[in-house]
Amino acid sequence: MKKIIVSILILISFLGSEYAYSQQSIQTDSQLAFNYFRDKEYRPASSLFYNLHKITRSRTYFNYYIDCLIQLENFQEAEKAIKKEIKKNPDDRSFLIDLGYVYKTAGESEKSLDEYNNVLDQLIPVKSEITNIANAFMSKREYDFAIKTYEKGRVLINQEHLFHLEMANIFLSQRDFEKMVSEYLLALTIDPTQLKLVQNHLQSALFQDINSSLDPILKNQLLHKIQTETENLQFKELLQWYFMQKKQFNAAFTQARSIDLIGKEDGFRLLSLAIASSTNDDFETALKCYQLVINKGSASPNYINARMGDLETQYLMLQKHKPASKLEWIELSEQYQKFFAEENNPVVTSNAIIQYAHINSFELNNSAKSIELLEKALGSSGINPQNKSKLKLELADIKLFADEKWDAILLYSQIEKSEKNNSIGFEAKFRKAKVSYFMGELKWAKAQLDALKGSTSKLIANDAIYLSQLISDNSTLDTSYTAMRTFAEAEFLVYQRKDSLAILKLDELLKNHPGHSLTDEVYFLKFKIYSEANKTEQAILSLSKIIEEHPYEILAAKALFTQGELFEKGNKAEQAMENYKILVTEYPDSIYSIEARKKLSELRK
């Protein structure tokens, strides 16, 4: 008995090792075969694929084997191998397509057509079978026969509205956008729930359409559908979606307004469009969306969100379109006050409170009022921890603005502790490091900044790297940090909106430290100050100082590009082109040279 058991175990062990060896051989031969095929060494590849198919019966290996024979123009062997498979698999009609393709490649067109038509003649009324046959034709780029397969499939199953999405995909491969769009829209007519799927397919098609030839076709067919099938809102939704893809938000608004009205929606669609418009700086469209929702009245579920969105959009408009007048900020501040008179729950309005506090402090120089407002909001119950941290972050910023640096540091530290390893915490840590920088504690500031270089927030990490490098680069020869501290003081004055004092501080630095490595940074900061104040000529002159006197500094390329953009805005195309030419020829490795080349191309048109 023991001898029998031992014999069985030995046999199992032997078979197992043989199986493992076979699997390993298959893997090795497969990799080698694909390497040969990739390197266009079709003869050794064909031998390997033949053996692999013989062992595994894998269709993939067989397909590659036939491809190798075709490349070697060994059509007779390919025909023989396929016919052998047809005998073994009489129900798999895709082998007939393989045979037809071999005939076509060999120049035997009539025999090829016979095989293809034979496949169509044998088609059965089963959706999966029809799809498989069409896909087999598609794999050979026999698009017309793939279409014929679906068309006959519709007849066999007796459903004329089958396979619209599949047909559209074929027309996309043929670049026949008229028929492609028609099929997608027919699919929507039959089943409106396919809207998201159709959008996904069209998004892919629009991405591939580098010549923008699809745009007018899609737009025109949608407009026609909207006029002829007025009850089908999905076409309006698709047209709105299309306009949003093209960032034509005002056109999207027309459709969204109509859908909201006909569908008796509560403004959710309009709010979504408002956010997208505002994100892309189309503030006018965003305001129109919010106003429509506001007009629905305070009983509307989206009324408060629309009010806050409206205020935030106006706030962003004034920030973007600097310099805004003090009167504009006062008027907006009054609108916030009216809103808070209606809705005074900080749990709901924390973002609006932050914006209002920022306006009062940074734009209207009333920090005491802002601090009182934020501290009151922070004392409210029910505010979630993240919103509380955002309120506290704004409070810290305003404390710093009011020159209460130690209070700001304390608040930033609290946020850093409560919001570990997230964007708010990293932001607080960076701003705390900047306070140390403003205070002239440069070594300590650099240590904090270096700790932020690995931040998960790329923006914060880049800002930290830049400021740390600025301190390093400009304190190597000036170990007393005198010039660097003066520059930091000037930056703090800019933060406090004391631009005139900042300019004086920078001029003092230039006078007391002639030829210092900070000089290009000084002129770039002066450019920023003048640019914010809309003093374009002085801004351009500051950039010229960098370009002419510090052409080998890192900021030279940035100054050239920025000045070029200013020239463009001032309709000075020739001067802009001159800047871009210098960038392309003298600063070819700069990140700005690629964009400069594009700008040159546009200006030459």
FITOR-360343 format. One record per residue (C-alpha): y negated, x negated, z; residue in three letters. Coordinates in steps of 0.25 Angstrom, whole numbers, plus 5000, padded with zeros to 4 digits. Layout:
! residues N
YXZALA;...
***
This chain:
! residues 605
500050005000MET;499049895004LYS;499349824991LYS;499049954983ILE;497649964990ILE;497349814988VAL;497649834973SER;496749954972ILE;495649884979LEU;495749764970ILE;495749854958LEU;494549934962ILE;493849794965SER;494149744951PHE;493649874944LEU;492449874952GLY;492049734949SER;492349764934GLU;491449884934TYR;490349804941ALA;490549694931TYR;490449804919SER;489149864925GLN;488549724926GLN;488949694912SER;488349824907ILE;487049794914GLN;486949654909THR;487349684894ASP;486349804894SER;485249714898GLN;485649614888LEU;485749714877ALA;484349774880PHE;483749634880ASN;484349604866TYR;483849734861PHE;482449714867ARG;482449574860ASP;482949634847LYS;484249564847GLU;485049684842TYR;486349624839ARG;486749574853PRO;486049704859ALA;486949794850SER;488249734855SER;487849744869LEU;487349894868PHE;488649924860TYR;489549874871ASN;488649934882LEU;488750074875HIS;490250054874LYS;490450024889ILE;489350124894THR;489250234883ARG;487850234886SER;486950304875ARG;485850204878THR;486650084874TYR;487150154862PHE;485750184857ASN;485350034859TYR;486649994851TYR;486250084840ILE;484750034840ASP;485349894839CYS;486149924827LEU;484949994820ILE;484149874823GLN;485249784817LEU;485249884805GLU;486749904808ASN;486650054804PHE;488150064801GLN;488550014815GLU;487550114821ALA;488050234813GLU;489450194817LYS;489150184832ALA;488350314832ILE;489450394824LYS;490450344834LYS;489550404846GLU;489450534838ILE;490950554838LYS;491050524853LYS;489850614856ASN;489850724846PRO;488950814855ASP;487850704856ASP;486950734844ARG;486050614847SER;486950524841PHE;486750594827LEU;485250564829ILE;485650414831ASP;486450414819LEU;485350484811GLY;484350374816TYR;485350264812VAL;485350324798TYR;483850334797LYS;483650194801THR;484650144791ALA;483850224780GLY;484850334778GLU;483850454780SER;484750564775GLU;485850534784LYS;484850524796SER;484350654793LEU;485750714792ASP;486050664806GLU;484750714812TYR;484950854805ASN;486350854810ASN;485850844824VAL;484850954822LEU;486051044816ASP;486851014828GLN;485751054838LEU;486151154849ILE;485351244857PRO;485251164870VAL;483951114875LYS;484450984880SER;485250954868GLU;483950984859ILE;483150894868THR;484150784867ASN;484250784852ILE;482750784851ALA;482550674860ASN;483650594852ALA;482750614839PHE;481550574847MET;482150444851SER;482350414837LYS;480950454834ARG;481450564825GLU;480350654830TYR;480550764818ASP;481950784822PHE;481650794837ALA;480650904833ILE;481750974824LYS;482650964836THR;481751044845TYR;481351144834GLU;482851174831LYS;483151174846GLY;482051284848ARG;482751364837VAL;484151344843LEU;483751384857ILE;482851494851ASN;481651454859GLN;480451414851GLU;479651354862HIS;480651254867LEU;480351104867PHE;478851104866HIS;478650984875LEU;479750904868GLU;479150934854MET;477750894859ALA;478350754864ASN;478950734850ILE;477550764843PHE;476950664853LEU;477850564848SER;477450594834GLN;475950594838ARG;475950744832ASP;474950784843PHE;474650924837GLU;476150964838LYS;476250894851MET;475150974858VAL;475551104851SER;476951094857GLU;476351064871TYR;475451184870LEU;476651274866LEU;477451214878ALA;476251264887LEU;476151404880THR;477651424883ILE;477651364897ASP;476251344904PRO;476951274916THR;477151154906GLN;475651124907LEU;475850994916LYS;477050944907LEU;476150964895VAL;475050894901GLN;475950774905ASN;476450764890HIS;474950774885LEU;474450674894GLN;475450574889SER;475150614875ALA;473650594877LEU;473950454883PHE;474650414871GLN;473650464862ASP;472750344860ILE;471950404848ASN;471650534855SER;472150614844SER;472850704853LEU;471550744860ASP;470950844850PRO;472350904847ILE;472650934861LEU;471250984864LYS;471251074851ASN;472551134853GLN;472251164868LEU;470951234864LEU;471651314854HIS;472751354864LYS;471651394874ILE;471051484864GLN;472251554859THR;473051564872GLU;471951594881THR;472951644892GLU;473651514893ASN;472851434903LEU;473751314902GLN;473051274889PHE;471751274896LYS;472351184907GLU;472951094897LEU;471551074891LEU;470851054904GLN;471950944907TRP;471650884893TYR;470150874896PHE;470450814909MET;471350704903GLN;470150674894LYS;469150684905LYS;468350794899GLN;468150864912PHE;467050964907ASN;468051014896ALA;469151024907ALA;468151104916PHE;468051204905THR;469551234905GLN;469651224920ALA;468551324922ARG;469251424912SER;470651404919ILE;470051424933ASP;469351554928LEU;470551614920ILE;471651564930GLY;470751614942LYS;470951474949GLU;470351434962ASP;469651304956GLY;470751204958PHE;470751164944ARG;469251154944LEU;469351064956LEU;470350974950SER;469550954938LEU;468250934946ALA;468950814953ILE;469450754940ALA;468050774934SER;467350704946SER;468350594946THR;467950564932ASN;466450574935ASP;466350704928ASP;465550764939PHE;464850874931GLU;466250934928THR;466750914942ALA;465450994947LEU;465751104937LYS;467151124942CYS;466751124957TYR;465651224954GLN;466551324948LEU;467551314960VAL;466351324970ILE;465851454962ASN;467151514966LYS;466551534980GLY;466851484994SER;468151574994ALA;468751484983SER;469851394989PRO;469251274982ASN;467751304985TYR;467651194996ILE;468351094988ASN;467451124976ALA;466151114985ARG;466650974990MET;467050934976GLY;465650974971ASP;464950894981LEU;465750774979GLU;465550774964THR;464050784966GLN;464150664976TYR;464950584966LEU;463950614955MET;462850564963LEU;463650434967GLN;464050404953LYS;462650434946HIS;461850344955LYS;460750334958PRO;460750474963ALA;459350514969SER;459250544984LYS;458850684981LEU;460250704974GLU;460950654986TRP;460150744995ILE;460450864987GLU;461950834987LEU;461850815002SER;461350955004GLU;462451004995GLN;463450945005TYR;462651005017GLN;462851145010LYS;464351125008PHE;464551085023PHE;463751205027ALA;464851285020GLU;466051195024GLU;465951115036ASN;467451075039ASN;467550925038PRO;469050945036VAL;468751005022VAL;467450935019THR;467650785023SER;467450725009ASN;466150805008ALA;465750755022ILE;465950615017ILE;465150635004GLN;464050695012TYR;463950585022ALA;463950485012HIS;462750545004ILE;461950565017ASN;462250415021SER;462250335008PHE;461350415000GLU;460350485009LEU;460450375020ASN;460750475032ASN;461950405038SER;461750465052ALA;461950605046LYS;463250555038SER;463750495051ILE;463550615059GLU;464250705048LEU;465450615047LEU;465650595062GLU;465650745063LYS;466650765052ALA;467550655059LEU;467550735072GLY;468050855065SER;469550895067SER;470550915056GLY;470050815046ILE;471250735041ASN;471350585044PRO;471050535030GLN;469750625028ASN;469350575042LYS;469550435038SER;468650465025LYS;467550525034LEU;467650405043LYS;467550305031LEU;466250375026GLU;465750365041LEU;466050215041ALA;465350195028ASP;464050275033ILE;464050195046LYS;464050065038LEU;462950125029PHE;462150145042ALA;462450005046ASP;463350035057GLU;464349935053LYS;465249925065TRP;465350075066ASP;465850075051ALA;466849965054ILE;467450045065LEU;467550165056LEU;468250085045TYR;469150025055SER;469550165060GLN;469850215046ILE;470650085043GLU;471550105055LYS;471750255052SER;471950245037GLU;472850125036LYS;473450085022ASN;472650195015ASN;471450185006SER;470450245016ILE;470950135026GLY;470850025016PHE;469450075012GLU;469050075027ALA;469549935028LYS;468749885016PHE;467449945021ARG;467649885034LYS;467749755028ALA;466549775020LYS;465749805033VAL;466149665038SER;465649615024TYR;464349685026PHE;464249625040MET;464449485034GLY;465749465041GLU;466349415028LEU;467549335033LYS;468049465041TRP;467649555029ALA;468449465020LYS;469649465029ALA;469649615029GLN;469449625014LEU;470649525012ASP;471549625020ALA;471149735010LEU;471649664998LYS;473049724999GLY;472449865000SER;473249974993THR;471850024987SER;471549934975LYS;470149964976LEU;469949924990ILE;470849804988ALA;469949754976ASN;468649784984ASP;469249704996ALA;469649584986ILE;468249584980TYR;467449584993LEU;468349474999SER;468249394986GLN;466749404987LEU;466649355001ILE;467649234997SER;466949194984ASP;465549194990ASN;465849125004SER;466549004999THR;465248914998LEU;464449005007ASP;465248995020THR;464149055028SER;464249185020TYR;462749195020THR;462649245005ALA;463849335006MET;463349405019ARG;462049425012THR;462749485000PHE;463649575010ALA;462349625016GLU;461749665003ALA;463049745000GLU;462849815013PHE;461449845010LEU;461949904996VAL;463049985004TYR;461850045013GLN;461050085000ARG;459949975004LYS;459949924989ASP;458549864990SER;458949785003LEU;460249744996ALA;459449684984ILE;458549604993LEU;459749555000LYS;460449504987LEU;459149444983ASP;459149364996GLU;460549314993LEU;460149264979LEU;458949194985LYS;459649134997ASN;460949094990HIS;460649054975PRO;461849034967GLY;462749094977HIS;464149144972SER;463749284976LEU;462549284966THR;463349364956ASP;463849464966GLU;462349484971VAL;461849524957TYR;463049614955PHE;462749684968LEU;461249694964LYS;461749754951PHE;462549864959LYS;461349894967ILE;460449914955TYR;461449984947SER;461650084959GLU;460150104959ALA;460150134944ASN;459250004942LYS;459949964929THR;459049854924GLU;459149774938GLN;460649804938ALA;460849744924ILE;459949624928LEU;460849594940SER;462049594931LEU;461349504922SER;461149404933LYS;462649394935ILE;462949384920ILE;461949274917GLU;461949194930GLU;463449214934HIS;464249224922PRO;465449154928TYR;465549244940GLU;466549354942ILE;465449464941LEU;464949414928ALA;465949494919ALA;465749624928LYS;464249604927ALA;464349594912LEU;465149724911PHE;464349804920THR;463049764914GLN;463649804900GLY;463949934906GLU;462449954911LEU;461949914897PHE;462850024891GLU;462350124900LYS;460950084896GLY;461250094881ASN;461149944879LYS;462449934871ALA;462149794865GLU;461949734879GLN;463149794884ALA;463949744872MET;463449604875GLU;463949604889ASN;465349654885TYR;465449544874LYS;465149444884ILE;466249504893LEU;467249504882VAL;466949364877THR;466549284890GLU;467349364901TYR;468649394893PRO;469549394906ASP;468549484914SER;469049624917ILE;467749674911TYR;468049614897SER;469049714893ILE;468149834896GLU;466949754889ALA;467849744877ARG;468049894877LYS;466549914879LYS;466149824867LEU;467049904858SER;466450044863GLU;465049984861LEU;465349934847ARG;465750074842LYS;
***
